[in-house]
């Protein structure tokens, strides 16, 4: 019987950091890119900066429980600011760099933030204006220089670090008094369904998640780990999995240059553990398969054979015959090892969260020697509730519950979760808190089931389930997942509640659109051709191919071709690349209505 090993247990996030800093001293910790080269900041230097900034924050009047908004891209100063706010007794309020002025106004005013820390002059153009108008905001700190003027007192980051070094105060010792129940941060949900709510996460909630992740990955041989942080740190998933889990492990963190440079940064950082959202795995899948089309026939056939045998092994590890086992060993060297090198060559695990991962995409990577551990959670659970385990991956599920978590399924199919990982509540919203957490159980709003092995399978969002006028219940996530498998389709949103059948808003794939444009003799620019009859015929053929695999009530009968891709700038996607259904409907409601009979 395998011996159970308990994960490390800590009082709070800040004392955890100082413990590692004392032990690791001048070893590299945070890596940033400058002049096309990655440079490290040691644990000791990070500790000095956190302590100095915490002293300066206290000198600015920050008291226990005060909120400070943090607006910055992923960089070492993000970590330093976050820990300094906590070390000074404050509560960090992360804000997305993509926030509009309206978004910033909401976060600042709703949280009652005393101050704001902003990284760049470009981000300050919106954030400083919002902070200037927020009645409780007393000061701003700029990490980079800005010439922007406002009525707020603006402090220089470097100046405060220098002043903090001169100030007295034993910050490190004072953090020993923080408890796991103290609030660490106030994370505003990304708002897929409306106005963001402030989720209060305690030190214990985040540590519970990190300790559970340690338990999942321990048997891979955790040691000197390296992470690449590129998802927004203002999202609970990256905040926990990309910042505090590495901290628990004493790992090094490289800050990426953005999703568009992901493969290059992976080759440079050589991460051992990677966390990403399904959309990025889908993009990498598309990039790899498109690249194959340009390769010689022999190379393509070797790749597809490796994938075929890998899939066969996934379903039954003993199913390969003698010749296939020999082929598989050769293909391990010729195909899988080369693909691993593109991902840095040292990956022990790739984790997917933030949204549902298409099962076929997960199988693709698994078959090619890059297993993805799909997990499930939400901001209100800090955020991970369940995740697959290495060696026993089931792509149709999100795995069993995390250590320290209880899961049960309500009578109506809703997934309920319980444990220290749960939020302390919604900021200034006791009514909604009471509706969400009942008798200690978080009502997730998701529908699911537990298989005989205790693994959780997600069916859909409770509020997203489409009920057709004939009474049939449809999972839009399942239908959308099937449609997205077609190479012609880049994005999709399915609609049909209280309607006789499903319709969809479709965004064609860019490469397909370019090829279609060349064949049609016109530029393949979506804004110009979305109403083109020939394009609609091509898209209809693609949808018909997928419809053959769907049940009658799941079939998409009619569709609208979108005028532009769903993205963060047009507010049709969240910063973690999930479609905002209500925003898409706002734009295309009239066209969707016209698809149904009067």
PyMOL commands that set and color helices and strands:
alter all, ss='L'
color gray80, all
select helices_A, chain A and resi 13-24+43-59+76-87+101-111+121-133+157-166+171-177+203-220+236-249+259-269+278-293+297-315+322-342+359-367+379-381+430-436+476-483+510-520+526-529+533-547+552-554+581-594
alter helices_A, ss='H'
color red, helices_A
select strands_A, chain A and resi 28-34+37-42+67-71+91-95+115-118+139-142+153-156+183-188+198-202+226-229+252-255+273-276+349-352+372-378+383-387+400-401+405-409+414-419+425-426+437-438+441-450+456-461+466-467+473-474+489-495+502-508+556-561
alter strands_A, ss='S'
color yellow, strands_A
deselect
rebuild
show_as cartoon
